[in-house]
Amino acid sequence: MPRSTRRPVPALKRVASYRQRMRAAGLRPVQIWVPDTRAPDFVETCRRQARAVAAGDPDPPPPPSQDKGTKKPKANESSSAEDFLRDYHAAYALIYDKNDYVGGIAALRALGYDDHPDVATLLGYANRKLGRYDDAKVWYERALAADPDHALTWSYYGMWQVEQGNVLKAKDDLEKVRLICGNTDCRPYRMLKEVIDGTATY
């Protein structure tokens, strides 16, 4: 039986075609974050919240703190969801509000969630601002491995490409952001477009 000579459709076109079909069906893409069911405290947190609901407590207490005499968990097991969000926002403020990139990197690494796409993306951003381009690339790639449709990562990676002189590659990344957002109005698209056009820096 003769083999087909038809060329495979590029992945980018397949994604675009799929998204067009979904929009034609009245749907639109969204990105949401949900609790990590693999987290070591996930089951206990669910039980605690269920007990609080059953007891009619509108404001359940936080998970009990660890006894001093017990062994401390590893870094990637130490934070509850509440701890993670609090410490992530503290690191975020160091980087974006105070331009303390070194301190922000240290705070992010201390979270123990290096493979979280938001954490890896912010690590890439901070390293890029410090001129550590090789490290920034590693973190952007790590973020995309965790979430290939992370629009902000592609936007920042495109800015990295511009700073490396790879404007054509940055435009490819801009198109990826457009496909993920489904429009040209989302902030990641607008930021990268401004950098490519030379009207802004981030």
Contacts in CASP RR format, 6 or more apart in sequence:
PFRMAT RR
TARGET T0000
AUTHOR 0000-0000-0000
METHOD contacts of the structure
MODEL  1
MPRSTRRPVPALKRVASYRQRMRAAGLRPVQIWVPDTRAPDFVETCRRQA
RAVAAGDPDPPPPPSQDKGTKKPKANESSSAEDFLRDYHAAYALIYDKND
YVGGIAALRALGYDDHPDVATLLGYANRKLGRYDDAKVWYERALAADPDH
ALTWSYYGMWQVEQGNVLKAKDDLEKVRLICGNTDCRPYRMLKEVIDGTA
TY
9 17 0 8 1.000
12 175 0 8 1.000
12 176 0 8 1.000
12 179 0 8 1.000
15 179 0 8 1.000
16 179 0 8 1.000
19 29 0 8 1.000
19 179 0 8 1.000
19 182 0 8 1.000
22 28 0 8 1.000
22 29 0 8 1.000
23 182 0 8 1.000
28 182 0 8 1.000
29 149 0 8 1.000
29 180 0 8 1.000
29 181 0 8 1.000
29 182 0 8 1.000
31 149 0 8 1.000
31 150 0 8 1.000
31 151 0 8 1.000
31 180 0 8 1.000
35 42 0 8 1.000
35 45 0 8 1.000
35 81 0 8 1.000
36 42 0 8 1.000
39 77 0 8 1.000
39 81 0 8 1.000
40 73 0 8 1.000
40 77 0 8 1.000
41 63 0 8 1.000
41 80 0 8 1.000
44 63 0 8 1.000
45 63 0 8 1.000
45 80 0 8 1.000
45 81 0 8 1.000
48 60 0 8 1.000
48 63 0 8 1.000
49 60 0 8 1.000
51 60 0 8 1.000
52 60 0 8 1.000
52 61 0 8 1.000
62 80 0 8 1.000
62 82 0 8 1.000
63 80 0 8 1.000
66 72 0 8 1.000
66 73 0 8 1.000
72 78 0 8 1.000
75 110 0 8 1.000
75 111 0 8 1.000
75 112 0 8 1.000
76 112 0 8 1.000
76 113 0 8 1.000
76 114 0 8 1.000
78 112 0 8 1.000
79 87 0 8 1.000
79 111 0 8 1.000
79 112 0 8 1.000
79 113 0 8 1.000
84 111 0 8 1.000
84 113 0 8 1.000
87 107 0 8 1.000
87 110 0 8 1.000
87 111 0 8 1.000
88 108 0 8 1.000
88 111 0 8 1.000
88 118 0 8 1.000
88 119 0 8 1.000
90 107 0 8 1.000
91 103 0 8 1.000
91 104 0 8 1.000
91 107 0 8 1.000
91 108 0 8 1.000
91 111 0 8 1.000
91 122 0 8 1.000
92 122 0 8 1.000
94 100 0 8 1.000
94 103 0 8 1.000
94 104 0 8 1.000
94 107 0 8 1.000
95 101 0 8 1.000
95 104 0 8 1.000
95 122 0 8 1.000
95 125 0 8 1.000
95 126 0 8 1.000
95 129 0 8 1.000
99 129 0 8 1.000
101 126 0 8 1.000
101 127 0 8 1.000
101 129 0 8 1.000
101 130 0 8 1.000
102 130 0 8 1.000
104 126 0 8 1.000
105 123 0 8 1.000
105 126 0 8 1.000
105 127 0 8 1.000
108 119 0 8 1.000
108 122 0 8 1.000
108 123 0 8 1.000
108 126 0 8 1.000
109 123 0 8 1.000
111 119 0 8 1.000
113 119 0 8 1.000
114 120 0 8 1.000
114 123 0 8 1.000
114 142 0 8 1.000
115 142 0 8 1.000
115 145 0 8 1.000
115 146 0 8 1.000
116 146 0 8 1.000
117 143 0 8 1.000
117 144 0 8 1.000
117 146 0 8 1.000
117 147 0 8 1.000
117 150 0 8 1.000
117 153 0 8 1.000
118 143 0 8 1.000
120 139 0 8 1.000
120 140 0 8 1.000
120 142 0 8 1.000
120 143 0 8 1.000
120 146 0 8 1.000
120 153 0 8 1.000
121 139 0 8 1.000
121 140 0 8 1.000
121 143 0 8 1.000
121 150 0 8 1.000
121 152 0 8 1.000
121 153 0 8 1.000
121 156 0 8 1.000
123 139 0 8 1.000
124 135 0 8 1.000
124 136 0 8 1.000
124 138 0 8 1.000
124 139 0 8 1.000
124 140 0 8 1.000
124 143 0 8 1.000
124 156 0 8 1.000
125 136 0 8 1.000
125 156 0 8 1.000
127 133 0 8 1.000
127 135 0 8 1.000
127 136 0 8 1.000
127 139 0 8 1.000
128 136 0 8 1.000
128 156 0 8 1.000
128 159 0 8 1.000
128 160 0 8 1.000
128 163 0 8 1.000
133 160 0 8 1.000
133 163 0 8 1.000
133 164 0 8 1.000
136 160 0 8 1.000
137 157 0 8 1.000
137 160 0 8 1.000
140 153 0 8 1.000
140 156 0 8 1.000
140 157 0 8 1.000
140 160 0 8 1.000
143 150 0 8 1.000
143 153 0 8 1.000
144 150 0 8 1.000
144 153 0 8 1.000
144 154 0 8 1.000
144 157 0 8 1.000
147 153 0 8 1.000
149 180 0 8 1.000
150 180 0 8 1.000
151 177 0 8 1.000
151 180 0 8 1.000
151 181 0 8 1.000
151 186 0 8 1.000
151 188 0 8 1.000
151 189 0 8 1.000
152 188 0 8 1.000
154 173 0 8 1.000
154 176 0 8 1.000
154 177 0 8 1.000
154 180 0 8 1.000
154 188 0 8 1.000
154 192 0 8 1.000
155 173 0 8 1.000
155 177 0 8 1.000
155 188 0 8 1.000
155 189 0 8 1.000
155 191 0 8 1.000
155 192 0 8 1.000
156 202 0 8 1.000
157 173 0 8 1.000
158 169 0 8 1.000
158 170 0 8 1.000
158 173 0 8 1.000
158 174 0 8 1.000
158 192 0 8 1.000
158 195 0 8 1.000
159 170 0 8 1.000
159 191 0 8 1.000
159 192 0 8 1.000
159 195 0 8 1.000
159 202 0 8 1.000
161 167 0 8 1.000
161 169 0 8 1.000
161 170 0 8 1.000
161 173 0 8 1.000
162 170 0 8 1.000
162 195 0 8 1.000
162 196 0 8 1.000
167 196 0 8 1.000
170 192 0 8 1.000
170 195 0 8 1.000
170 196 0 8 1.000
171 196 0 8 1.000
173 192 0 8 1.000
174 189 0 8 1.000
174 192 0 8 1.000
174 193 0 8 1.000
174 196 0 8 1.000
177 186 0 8 1.000
177 188 0 8 1.000
177 189 0 8 1.000
177 192 0 8 1.000
178 184 0 8 1.000
178 189 0 8 1.000
181 188 0 8 1.000
181 189 0 8 1.000
183 189 0 8 1.000
184 190 0 8 1.000
184 193 0 8 1.000
191 200 0 8 1.000
191 202 0 8 1.000
194 200 0 8 1.000
195 201 0 8 1.000
195 202 0 8 1.000
END
